């Protein structure tokens, strides 16, 4: 396959991570700062587009390992369905009456305990252009299935590799360089908490990261799930998608309209440039002029971006810069509301509260605690992906307050959190992006130099904090740093000299100032109900 002209640009679609040189480690992790906890929110790796609209008949032959891993995973949680059962011989009566067998579909779902894995049976494939119109055709399709072919929205082998690199990065940093995590993952639930949304591409990304953080030849099977307990949630309990059950949040995303978007000159420019393209202009106009949830531009960007990420040659009139411009418009439409306090509070306040509680529990631990207590109420709603199915945890299986917490999510998980923490990026979030929250204890300057005055220290302890943080938690000497891929973020609330580390600067917040920054975003459940309003029926 020939290299697309935008090959160099395609690399920017995957997250860049810092080089862990001796100089970097010495600067970012000086000996007087003890790392207490790391919480990492990551986006899944490269995938196929969520829907093919521009190039409907294009094949995506990038999923050989991903298909195998998914079938192993479905076996591990006792939800695997053999191909013969999932793709039955077409019923001749239905074929005559309706022209198709209603039991038969390219994409099927399995529902167990209310969970949906999409697509649920990746052992089932149709060769593009084939129709199962007879028993003979069905048998031919089964025998000719190409195990490399990806489904729509599926993590590819390239995506697996990207998360493997992320896992290798974390091992080099937290195991080899800092000695923060153990070299072997024994009794992982005593120091590790892993949670993923219930999308197959995210679950597989989580596997790829873990199996490189702690290298193993195990596939995604029962033994792996025994080694690394992974949690997920029902859609109605999930906080990593944005709170789309909240009317005063979701109303900003329903019926996204191109005419409204084009009132901004720069967006109108991108629109006109796109519909004038000889290769995709007419098809793009139909897509852009339609009404969508969230963004009118994202469907076009998503397909082109997925092609570029997999080194598929693009039409000659589509430049890397044009794809980037489409991504910026999609980013503006999807995340613009997150710049507003009510968008942060109603859409992501619950997720921020999960982060806050986990961090506060780590700060409350005695330095040499022999045993870590069970993780707190932020785990409510979790279900365990276990070797004997998807189920609630037993008392003994509840994870401890973690040294490392991993949250597998999406672009609409990580990008809004990054904006809340001060990111000013206008670009669509790259695949495999990681937003890392590191909690430190300064072992030399407690209270810190900037708070040496007792009155200043007491003032810091009285700063507002989320309702879920205990009032008597002593935050003195604790600091927080937030990193998005290779960029350290500067949280606006932490700019004043009393609110950041005296030597490390504004990029390292005092824990008290970090809590102050997030206090307006975290609401009680009753406040959410009052502020969200009643959900009307959308047409």
N, C-alpha and C positions, 0 to 999 in steps of 0.2 A: 504493500500500500504506500502510495507516495505521501511525503510529509506535507501537511497543510502549511500554507504560508504563515499562519499564526502560531507555529509550534512554540516559539519562545514565550508568547503571551499565554498559551494554554497552561504553562507551568504555574502562572499566577492563580489559576483556578483551584490549586491545592495549597493548603496553608504552609507558610514558611516558618521554620522554628529556629531559635537562636543556636549558634555554634557554641558548644559547651567547652570552650577553651579554658586553660588554667586562669587566664586573666578574667574571663567572664565569671567563673566560679568565685574567685577572690573578691571581685567587685560586688556581686549580687548576693553572695552567701558568706559574709565575713564570720569569723569564728565566734564573735560575741553574740550573734543572732542564732538562737536555737529554733530550728523548724519544728513546729508543734503539729501542724495539720496542713494538708493540701486537699482542696476540693476542685475537681476538674470537670467542666461541662464541655463535651465535645460533639461536633457534628459528624455524622456518618461520612464514609468515603464516597468516591465517585460512583455514580449510578446512571442508569438510563433515564431518559426523560419521563416525567410522570404521565405524560400523554403525548403520543406522536401526532402532530397536526400538520407540520410542514412537509415532512417526508414519511408518509404513513407506511410505506412498504419497505423501509430500510431495516436491514437485519443488524442485530447487535450481538456479534459472536464473541462475547468477552466474559462469559460466566461459567466456565468449566468447573473451577474450584468452588465457586459460590453455589452452584447447583448441588454439588456433592455435600457441601457443608450444611446446606439447608435441609436436605433429606436426612442427614445424620441428626440434626437438631430436632426435627419433627419426630424421629424415632425416640430420641432421648426423653422427650416429654410425653411420649405415648400418644402422639397425634398424627403419626404418619399414615397416609392412605396409599396403598399400592396403585400404580398407574392403571392397572386393569379395572380397579374399582372406581377410580376417579374419572376414568374416561371409558365408559361402557360402550359396548357395541350399540350403534344407534337403533332406536326403536322404529321399525318400518312403518307402523301405523302413524306415529307422530311425524315422521318424515313426509308421508303422503298428505297428511292433514295440514301441517304447519310449515313444512319445508325444513324443519330442524327438530332436533331432539332437545327438549327443554332441560334435560338433565345434563346436557353436554355443553361445556364452555371452556374457552381457553384459560379463563382465570376463575378459580374457585376459592372458597374460603372455608376454613374450619372454625367452628365455634365451640370452645370448651371453657367452662367457667366464665362465659361471657366475653372471652378474649377473641380478637380477630388478628390473625397473622396474614399479612398481605404480601404477595400471593401465598396462600397456605400450602399449596402442593406444587413445588417447583419440579417435581418429577414428571409433571404433566406439561407437554408442549405440543404445539401444532407447527408444522413447517409452514412458513408464510405462503399464502395463496392456496393452501390445501383445504378441502372441504370433506367432512366425514359424511358422505352421502350413502354409504353402504358399509356392510360388515368388512368387505375386502379393503375398502378405502381406509377404514379405521385400523385394521391390522397393518396396512402399509405405513400409516402415519406413526404407529407405535414403533415399528421396526426402523423407520427412517428418522426418528427424532434426533436432532442434533444436540448433544449434551452441552455444547458451547453457547447456545442461544440464550439471551437474557429476555426476561419479561419486562414489561413497562414498570418503571420505578424501582428496578432491582439493583442492588449493590453488585458491582462488577468485580472481577478479579483485581483490576487496578485499584478499586476502592478498598479491597482487603489489604493490598500492599501499602496503601497510604496509612491505614490505621496501624499496620504492623510497624511502620516507621515511627508513628507516634508512640507506640509501646516501647520501641527500642530507645527512643529519646528519653522517656520517663525512667526506664531502667538505668540508663547511663547516668542520669541526674540523681535520682532518688535512691538508687541502690549502690552503684559503683562510686560516684563522686561524693555523695553526702552521707552515705550509710544510714539514711533515714528509714528505709524499708528493709525488711529482712531479705537475705539472699534467696531463700526458698519460701514458698507460699504456705507453709504449714499453718493450720488453724487460721485460715484467712479471715473468717468472720469475726475474729477477735480484734482485727485492726483495719479491715477493708470492708467498705460498703459499695455495692455496685447496683445501679438502677438504670434501666433502659425503657424507652417507650416501646410499645408492642409492635413496632414495625420491623419486618424481617431485615431490612437494610441496616437498621440500627442495632438489632441483636447481633447480626453477623459482624458489624463493625466493633461491637463490644468484645466479641470473641477474638477478633484479630488483634485488638489492643492488648487484651489480657494475655494472649498466648505469645506475645512478644515481650511484654513486661516481665513475664515469667515463662521463658521459652519451653515449649512442650510440643511433642509430636502428636498429641491427642487431637482428634477431630472434635467437632462440637457434639460430644456424646454424653452419656450418663456419667462417666468418670470425670469429665471436665466440669459438669455442673455440680458434682460432689466436691470438687476441689475449689471452685469459684462460685459461691451462691450468687445468682443474678435475680434481681427483683424487677417486676414490672407492675403496671396498674391497668385497671379497666379505663376505658376512655373517659367515663364520667368522673373518675378520681384523678386523672392525669393533670399535673400542673405544668408540664413542659411543652404544651402546645399553645399556651395563651388561654385565658379564661373565656372561651367562646360560648360559654353558657351565661355570660353576663351581657345583658342587652346594651347597656351604655358603653360597653367595649366593642361588641360585635357590630354595632350599627355603623361603625366607621369602615367596615370591611364589606358589608353586604352591598351587592349591586354596584361594584366599582365601574365607573362610567368614563369612557374615553373623552367625552366632551368636557367633563369637569377637569380631567387631568391636563388637557391641552390648553387650559387657561394660563398655565405656566409656559413662558416662551421656550425655555430650554427643552421641555418635554414635547412641545409642539414640533420643535426642530427635529428631535429624534423620530417622532411619528412620521413626519413627512419624508425624512431620509429613508426610513424603512419601507414605506409603501411604494417608494420610487425604485426600489431595487428590482432589476430585471429578473433575478432568479427566484425571489420569494415575495415580491411586492404584492401581487394580487392575493396570494394566500394569507400573507401577513395582515393585510387590510381587513379581511373577514374576521381574523382572530382579534385584532386590536379594536375593532368596532363593536365586538360583542360585549356583553355584560358578564363580568366574572366576580368571584369572591376574592377580595384582597388586591389583585393587580391585573390590569388588562395587558400589561407588557410582559409579565412573568412567563406566560405560556410560550411566547416566541423566544425569549431569552433562555428559558430552561432547555429547550430542544437544541438550540445552537450551542449553548454552553456545554451540554452533555457531549455533543459531537466533538467540540474542540478538546474537551478533557480526555477523550478516548482517541485522539489523533485521527479522527475521521476527516477526510478532506472536505472542506467547505466550498461552496460556490465562490468563484474568483472575485465577485463583487461584494463579498461580505468580509470586512476587515476585522482583525482583533479589536481595534478601537471601537468599532460599531457594536460588537457584542458587549464590550465593557459599558458603552453608553446605555444599551438596553438594560443591563444589570443595574445601573445607577437609578434608572427610572423605576424599575421593579423594587429596588431597595427603598426608594422614597415612598412608593405607594404602600409597601408592606409595613415599614417601620416608622414612617413619619409620625404616626400617632403616639409612638413610644417616647417621643421627645416631650410630650405633655405629661404632667404629673398624674392626671387621672388615667391615662393610658398605661403608665407604669404600675399604678396602684391596682387598678381593676383587672388588667391583663396579666400581670406577672408578680403581683404582691405575694401570692401564695407560694410561688417558687422561691422568691427572695426569702420568705420566712423559713422555708426548708433549709436554705443556705445559712441563714442567721442562727437558727437553733443548733444546727450541727457545729457551727463555729463556737458558739457560746458554751456548749457542753465540753468542747475540747479545752477552752480557756479555764473552765472550772475544775479541771482535773489536777490533782496534786502532781508535782513534777516527777516523782518516782513512784507513781501508783503501780501496785503489783497487778491489779486487775482493772479493766476498763468497764464501766457500767453499761447497761443496755442503752442503745440509741433511743431517743425520746419520741414524742408524739408526731414528729415530722415523718415517721415511717408509716403512719396510718394510711391505709389504702393499698399498701404493698401486697403483692402476692409473689410467691416464690416459684421460679422455674426449676423444678426439682426432678431427679431421676425417676420419681414415681408420679409425675404429672404436675400440672399447675395447681397450686394449693396455698392455703394459709400456712404461715410458719408455726412451728411448735414453739413453746416457751424457750426451749434450749437453742433454737435456731435463730432467735432474734439477734441481729448483729450488734456488736459493741460500738461505743463511740469511736469513729474511725480515725486512724492516722491519714488514710487516703480514702476519699470518696470519689467515685466515678459516676457521672451522669451522661448516658448516651442519649443524644437528642438530634435536633434538626437545625437548619438555618434559622427557623423561627423560634428556636429555643435560645441559641447562643447569641445571635445578633441583638435581640432586645436586651438581654442581660448586659451585653457589652455597652450598649447605649446608656443604660442606667448607671454604669460604672464610669462613664465619661468618654467613651469612644466617639470620635468624630468622623469615622470612616463613612464615605458615601458609596462605597462599592458593595456589591453582593458578597456575602460571606463565603470564603473559599471552602471547598470540601476539606474534611478532616481538621477543621479549625478547633482550637482548644482555648477555652477561657479558664484560667487557673487562678484560684484564690489561695494564697499561702499565708498562714498564721504563724507569726514568729514571737518568741519571748527574748527580750534583750537581757542577757545575763550580766551585763556590766553596768548599765545605767537604769536603775530602778529606784525611784521614779526617773524617767528620762530627763536629760539635762534641761530641756525646754520647760519641764514642769517641776523643777527642783523646788521652787517655792511651794510650800504646802497649800497655800490658798489657791494657787493655780491648779494644783493636783485635785483638790476637792471640787473645783469648778468643772474640771474635765469629767469627773465621775458623775456630775449632775447633768451632763448633756443628755438630750432626749435619746431614748433607745427604743427599739421595737417592743411592743407589749409582751412578747414571748420571751424576752431576755430578763432573767431574774434581777431584781433591783439590787441585790447585795453582791452581784458579780464584780469582783475587783479586776478592772481592765488595765491597771497600771503595768507598764512594761511590755504590753502586748501590742503588736503592730501587724498590719495587713497590707499585702501587695497583690495587685491584680495584673495578670499578663494575658493579653490576647495574642496568641501565636508568638511572634518575636517582638511584640510591642508592649512595653510596660505602660499601663493606663494611669492617668493622673485624675483622681476623683476630685471634683471641684470643691467639695466640702473640706478637703484635707489640705488646701493651699495655705491657710494661715499657719504661722510658724509653730503655734502651740498644738497644732493638730497633725503634725507629721514627725517622723524620726529626725532628731537634730543633725545626724550625720548622713543618713540615707536620702533625705530630702522629701519633697512633696509626693513622690511616687510611693512612699510607704506611710500609710495612714496610721495614726493611733487607733487602737480598736474602738475606743470611745467615739472618735470622730467618724469611723466607718459605720458604727451603729447609728450615729446621728444622721448620717447621709441617707440611711435606709429607713429610718423611723417613719417618714411620711408615706412610704410606699407600702408598708405592712399594715393591713387592716384586720380587725377581728372579724369573725364569721358574720356577726350581726351587722357590722358596718358594711361588709360586702353585700349582704342582702339588701340593705337600705339603699346603697349607692348604685347597685346594678339595675334596679328597677325590674318591672315585669317584662317577660319576653313575649312580644307579639307574634302572630303568625306571619312569616315572610312568604311572599308569593314566589 
